[in-house]
Every structure is written in C-alpha cells, then in structure tokens.
Amino acid sequence: MNVGFDAKRLFNNFTGLGNYSRFVVNALLDHEPENEYYLYTPGKKSHPEISAITSRPNVKVVLPPKLYSITGTSSLWRSWGMSYEDSLQQLDVFHGMSQELPRNMPKRIRKVVTIHDLIFLRFPRLYKSIDIQIYKAKALHACKSADKVVAISQQTAEDIISFFGIPESKITVVYQGCHPQFCGDVAKDVLLAARRRYNLPDRYLLNVGTVEERKNILMAVKALALVPENLRIPIVIMGRETAYKREVVNVAATLGIGHLIIFLHNVPFHDFPAIYQAAHLFLYPSLFEGFGIPVVEAIESGVPVITSTGSCFREAGGPSSAYVDPSRPEDLTYQIVRLSEDESARQQMIHEGRQYATRFQPAQIASDLFRVYREA
C-alpha cells in the first residue's frame, strides 16, 4: 500500500501535533515496513528526528513547486495545490494528521483525517472569533470529505458526532502514543543535572501544560493550601505562560503558599523526562482535553497521576490513576495527602499505570491505523 501524509507538522513542529505526526510515521515504518510512505510538506526544518524518518528507503518527501516558494504561497499549495501533484497517482490512501485535508483530492484516493479535539467549539471564549471560524471550516471539511475519521479519544469521537453530525460508523478511535523518550529510565546523573539546572526541590508535585484557564491549575493551588503544612511540597508548573499566570500567582500569595509555586517556561523538550521522573506526583486537574497526552507521559515516566473526572481523562489515565472533581479542591487535597502517606499505594499506581500504557505503544497504534486504511 502507498500512503501519503500531510506532513507539515512532522517537519516543522516539535511539540503537540508535530510529535503526534512523527510518532505515527515512525510507528508505521517500524511495524508496517512493506509499504511506501509519501510526506507532503510546504517546507522542512533540519532535525535528527526528521532525518531518522526521511533516511528510510521507503519514504519519499514531496515539496511544492518552486513557484509557490518564490511567491510565498506555500500554504495555498498545502490546502489546494497539493491535490494536483503527479505523485498522488501512486497513492492508495492520504492521511491528514492535523485536522485538515487538501481540497479537490482525487476521488480515487481514500482519505483519512485525524481529529485531535474540538475544544475551540466547547470553549469559544478562549479563542479569537476568526480562529474559531478557520479551525471549524477546516475540521468540518476534513470530516465530511474523509472516508474515515480517526478520533484520538472516545470523547473526541463524541464531539465530532455532536458538533459536526458525522455518522458514528465513519469514526474510529485510535489512541495517541507519547514520545519514546518518556519510556525509559533517565540516568541518575541526568536527573541530578536537571535538578540543578532548574533548581528543583527534592520532592515536588508536577503539572505540565500551557498555564491557561482551561488547565485549571488554580484549583491545584487551592488544594495545596488545604494540605497540612507538614505534608506540603512545592508544585512545579511547566508550560507556556499566559495572562492567567498572574491570577495563579496572586491567589497563591493570598493563601500564603506563594513560595511553593515554581514556574518553568521554555524548557527544552529533551529535558521533560528528567523533570517528570523526579516528580513525586503528577497533577492534571484540567477541565477538558481531546486526550491529555501529559497524563500518558507521566504514566510512562513512572509518576502516579491525579487528574479530573469526565472528558477523556480516564481513557488516558486508566483504572490505576486517581480522579477528582475539577471544581472541588478538597478532593484533590485528599488524594495528595493519601498518596503522600501511603507509599505502597503510590507504587501500585506506578506499576499498574505502566501496564495500562501498553495500549499506547507504537505496534498497537500502527496496527490500528492500518486497519483504518484498509477499511477506508
């Protein structure tokens, strides 16, 4: 089978959708190696993870004609001009990995699109109106024109049905795996170097994600203030800052725990595993996610997870993680105290969490995706 991909994110993004795209292609290359893979991208950056993919003999990179680059219209090629590339005649399936598909793709080619989330429709107040219109138009067109839609969680599948009216029979849930760097133990000297580099305490709670209202870190701050003083340890909040950070800082100061809040911004992705693995507990009280990949990263890193009820969190965290009402700080406080005092429960969560995470391994995801391609 010959499979083409919208690979813009694979070549140009090194978080989020870029990690997903590289994970998918690597998984297919390793576990479905008898096929040919075409990567369509308006441009590319140099990076060891990209070179490891493009150096494979069954991978072909397709760039736009020079005219698009000269005129600065590479984005037009991605959304429309790509459909007229001669190499498309070789394809059996085309997979849009980031919520969109080119328009006017040949009808002969089976089309698959991955939808990660429709959060911009659930929480429109968090987005600019023009962005909502663009995101919605692209995702809706992709879902309608695709032969099969891949949802990265059952929650996302339900949202696709609810917001777009796409038939359930057209949608398949294929989970998202995390970057392989989280799946092995970090060497002790690397852990120690990370602690020194970021001035991390010996024990800390960890939260990872953009510091924004939807991530609900303010609830975790309130929960920490309710923890008995002898059990309190700092919260390390790692992610991109927004205006919401100021509210978090102010509330922490008012509650008398400002000294226990540590922000880390612009941390290189290769340092994430060490910071995860040095953590005592992982807190993820988010209000809503498409999947919640930091939960999987924490589980793979051997860190017990406390996350929210509802949304997709149980899909990511499995039966061994702890779940709390994201509107009740006292519930989170209880779990923090329980797991700080009961080391055997903490170790059981680590062991069972890693067993659960096997469903997010590359071999499983490659198999699930190729089943979708055949059904398409």
C-alpha positions in Angstrom: 0.0 0.0 0.0 1.2 3.6 -0.7 0.2 6.1 1.9 0.6 9.8 1.8 0.6 12.2 4.7 0.0 15.9 5.2 3.4 16.2 6.9 3.7 20.0 7.6 3.7 19.4 11.3 6.0 16.5 11.2 8.7 18.7 9.6 8.1 22.0 11.4 6.6 21.5 14.8 8.5 19.9 17.8 5.6 19.7 20.3 2.0 18.6 20.1 0.9 17.8 16.5 4.5 17.5 15.4 5.2 14.8 18.0 2.0 13.0 17.0 2.9 13.1 13.3 6.4 11.8 13.8 5.1 9.1 16.2 2.5 7.9 13.7 5.0 7.7 10.8 7.7 6.1 12.9 5.2 3.5 14.1 4.2 2.6 10.6 7.8 2.5 9.4 8.7 0.1 12.2 5.7 -2.1 12.2 4.3 -1.8 8.6 7.6 -1.5 6.7 6.5 -3.2 3.5 4.6 -0.1 2.4 5.6 3.2 0.7 5.1 6.4 2.6 4.9 9.9 1.0 5.4 13.0 3.1 3.8 16.2 1.7 5.1 19.4 3.2 5.3 23.1 2.2 8.7 23.3 3.9 11.0 21.5 6.2 13.5 22.0 9.0 16.6 20.0 9.8 16.4 17.9 12.9 17.7 14.5 13.9 14.2 13.1 14.4 13.3 14.1 10.9 16.4 12.7 9.4 15.7 9.4 11.0 12.4 9.3 9.1 13.5 10.7 5.7 16.5 8.4 5.5 14.3 5.3 5.3 14.3 3.8 1.8 10.5 3.6 1.6 10.0 7.3 2.5 9.6 10.0 -0.2 9.4 13.7 0.6 7.2 15.9 -1.7 7.7 19.7 -1.7 5.7 22.3 -3.6 7.0 23.5 -7.0 9.4 26.4 -6.7 6.8 28.9 -7.8 4.9 28.5 -4.6 8.1 29.3 -2.6 9.1 32.2 -4.7 5.6 33.8 -4.4 5.2 32.9 -0.7 2.1 30.9 -1.3 3.2 27.5 0.2 0.2 27.4 2.4 -2.0 27.6 -0.7 -0.2 24.6 -2.1 -0.9 22.7 1.2 -4.6 23.4 1.1 -5.3 23.2 -2.6 -2.2 22.8 -4.9 -1.1 19.5 -3.3 -4.2 17.8 -4.8 -2.6 18.2 -8.3 0.8 16.7 -7.6 1.7 13.9 -10.0 2.8 11.6 -7.1 -0.8 11.4 -5.9 -1.4 8.9 -8.7 0.8 6.5 -6.7 -1.3 6.7 -3.5 -3.9 4.4 -2.2 -4.6 6.4 1.0 -3.9 10.0 2.1 -3.9 10.8 5.8 -4.3 14.3 7.1 -2.7 14.1 10.6 -3.7 17.5 11.9 -7.4 18.1 11.5 -7.5 19.1 7.8 -7.4 17.7 4.3 -6.5 19.4 1.0 -9.4 20.3 -1.2 -10.1 18.6 -4.5 -8.2 15.5 -3.7 -8.7 12.8 -6.5 -11.8 10.7 -5.7 -9.8 7.5 -6.3 -7.6 8.1 -3.3 -9.1 7.0 0.0 -8.9 9.9 2.6 -8.4 9.7 6.3 -8.2 12.5 8.8 -7.2 12.6 12.5 -9.2 14.9 14.7 -7.5 15.7 18.0 -10.1 17.9 19.6 -12.8 20.4 19.1 -12.0 22.5 22.2 -12.4 25.7 20.2 -16.1 24.9 19.9 -16.5 23.8 23.5 -14.7 26.8 24.9 -15.1 29.5 22.3 -14.4 32.3 24.8 -10.8 31.1 25.0 -10.3 31.7 21.2 -10.4 34.6 18.8 -13.6 34.5 16.7 -11.7 34.5 13.4 -9.6 31.5 14.6 -12.8 29.6 15.6 -14.1 30.1 12.1 -10.9 28.9 10.4 -10.5 25.9 12.7 -14.1 24.9 12.3 -14.1 25.3 8.5 -11.0 23.1 8.1 -12.1 20.4 10.5 -15.7 20.2 9.2 -14.5 20.0 5.6 -12.0 17.3 6.5 -14.6 15.2 8.4 -17.1 15.5 5.6 -14.7 14.7 2.7 -12.8 11.9 4.5 -13.7 8.3 4.0 -12.7 7.6 7.6 -12.2 9.8 10.6 -9.7 9.0 13.3 -10.5 10.4 16.7 -7.7 10.3 19.3 -10.2 9.5 22.1 -13.8 8.5 22.6 -14.5 12.0 23.9 -13.3 13.5 20.7 -15.4 11.0 18.7 -18.5 12.1 20.6 -17.7 15.7 19.9 -17.3 15.0 16.2 -20.8 13.5 16.2 -22.3 16.2 18.4 -20.8 19.3 16.7 -20.5 18.1 13.1 -23.1 15.4 12.7 -20.7 12.9 11.4 -22.0 9.3 11.5 -20.5 7.2 14.2 -19.8 4.4 11.6 -17.3 6.7 9.9 -15.3 7.3 13.1 -12.6 5.1 14.6 -10.9 5.8 17.9 -7.1 5.3 17.7 -5.2 6.5 20.7 -2.2 8.7 20.7 1.2 7.5 21.9 3.7 9.7 23.6 7.3 10.4 22.5 9.6 7.4 23.1 11.9 9.4 25.3 9.4 9.0 28.2 9.5 5.2 28.1 12.9 4.6 29.6 14.5 5.4 32.9 16.6 8.5 33.0 20.1 8.0 34.2 20.8 9.3 37.8 23.4 11.8 36.7 20.9 13.2 34.1 18.3 13.5 36.8 20.7 15.3 39.1 21.8 17.7 36.3 18.2 18.6 35.6 17.5 19.2 39.3 20.5 21.6 39.4 19.7 23.3 36.1 16.2 24.1 37.1 16.8 24.5 40.8 14.2 21.8 41.6 13.4 20.7 45.2 14.0 17.1 46.4 10.2 16.4 46.3 7.6 18.2 44.2 4.3 17.9 42.6 4.3 18.4 38.8 1.9 20.0 36.4 2.6 20.2 32.6 0.7 22.3 30.1 0.0 25.8 29.0 -0.7 28.0 32.0 -4.2 28.9 31.0 -7.7 28.9 32.5 -8.8 25.6 30.9 -5.9 23.7 32.5 -7.3 24.7 35.9 -4.0 25.0 37.8 -5.6 27.5 40.1 -7.6 24.6 41.6 -4.4 22.7 42.4 -3.0 25.8 44.1 -6.1 26.0 46.3 -5.8 22.2 47.0 -2.2 22.6 48.1 -3.2 25.3 50.6 -5.5 22.8 52.3 -2.7 20.2 52.7 -1.4 20.0 56.2 1.8 22.0 56.5 4.0 19.0 57.3 3.0 17.3 54.1 3.1 20.3 51.7 5.7 20.2 48.9 6.1 22.6 46.0 4.2 22.5 42.7 6.3 22.8 39.6 4.2 24.2 36.8 5.9 23.6 33.4 4.5 25.2 30.3 3.9 28.3 28.2 2.7 31.2 30.3 -0.4 33.4 29.6 -2.1 36.2 31.4 -3.7 33.5 33.6 -0.4 33.0 35.4 -0.8 36.4 37.2 -4.1 35.1 38.7 -2.4 31.9 39.9 0.5 33.9 41.5 -1.9 36.3 43.2 -4.1 33.6 44.7 -1.1 31.6 45.9 0.3 34.7 47.6 -3.1 35.4 49.2 -3.2 31.8 50.5 0.3 32.0 51.9 1.9 29.4 49.6 3.5 31.7 47.0 6.9 30.3 47.9 5.7 26.8 47.0 4.8 27.6 43.4 7.6 27.1 40.8 7.1 28.1 37.2 9.3 26.6 34.4 8.8 28.2 31.0 10.6 27.4 27.7 12.0 24.1 28.9 13.6 22.1 26.0 11.5 19.1 25.3 14.5 16.7 25.8 14.6 17.8 29.5 11.0 16.8 30.1 11.6 13.1 31.0 14.0 14.0 33.8 11.6 16.6 35.3 8.7 14.1 35.1 10.7 11.2 36.6 11.9 13.3 39.5 8.4 14.3 40.5 6.5 12.8 43.4 3.0 13.1 41.9 1.6 14.4 38.7 -1.4 16.7 39.0 -3.6 17.3 35.9 -6.9 19.0 37.0 -7.8 20.2 33.5 -11.4 21.0 32.7 -11.3 19.4 29.3 -8.9 17.8 26.8 -9.0 16.0 23.5 -6.8 13.3 25.0 -4.4 14.6 27.6 -1.0 13.4 26.4 0.8 14.7 29.6 -1.1 12.0 31.5 0.4 9.3 29.3 3.8 10.9 29.6 3.6 10.8 33.4 2.4 7.2 33.5 5.2 6.1 31.1 7.6 8.1 33.4 6.6 6.2 36.4 4.8 9.0 38.2 1.3 8.5 39.8 -1.3 10.6 38.2 -4.2 12.6 39.8 -6.4 14.0 37.2 -10.0 15.1 36.5 -13.2 13.1 36.2 -15.1 13.4 32.9 -13.9 14.3 29.5 -11.2 11.9 28.2 -9.1 11.6 31.3 -10.0 8.0 32.2 -9.1 6.9 28.7 -5.6 8.4 29.1 -5.1 7.6 32.8 -6.7 4.1 33.0 -8.0 2.4 36.2 -5.0 3.0 38.3 -4.9 6.8 38.2 -6.8 8.9 40.8 -9.7 11.1 39.6 -11.2 14.1 41.3 -14.0 16.6 40.6 -12.1 19.6 39.0 -14.3 22.0 40.8 -13.5 20.6 44.3 -10.0 21.5 45.6 -10.7 19.4 48.8 -11.0 16.2 46.7 -7.5 16.9 45.2 -6.2 17.6 48.7 -7.4 14.3 49.9 -5.6 12.4 47.1 -2.4 14.4 47.6 -2.4 13.5 51.3 -3.4 9.9 50.7 -0.6 9.3 48.2 2.0 11.2 50.3 1.3 9.0 53.3 0.8 5.6 51.6 3.9 4.7 49.6 2.6 1.2 48.8 -0.5 2.8 47.1 1.8 5.1 45.2 4.0 2.2 44.0 0.9 0.2 43.0 -0.3 3.1 40.8 3.1 3.3 39.1 3.2 -0.5 38.3 -0.4 -0.7 37.1 -0.1 2.5 35.2 2.8 1.2 33.1 0.8 -1.9 32.4 -2.1 0.1 31.2 0.1 2.3 29.0 1.0 -0.7 26.7 -2.1 0.2 24.7 -0.4 3.4 23.6 2.7 1.6 22.2 3.7 2.1 18.6 3.0 -1.5 17.5 -0.6 -1.3 18.7 -1.2 2.1 17.1 0.4 1.1 13.8 -1.9 -1.9 13.7 -5.0 0.1 14.5 -4.2 2.8 11.9 -3.5 0.3 9.1 -6.9 -1.3 9.9 -8.4 2.1 9.3 -6.6 2.5 6.0 -7.8 -0.9 4.8 -11.4 -0.1 5.8 -11.2 3.2 4.0 
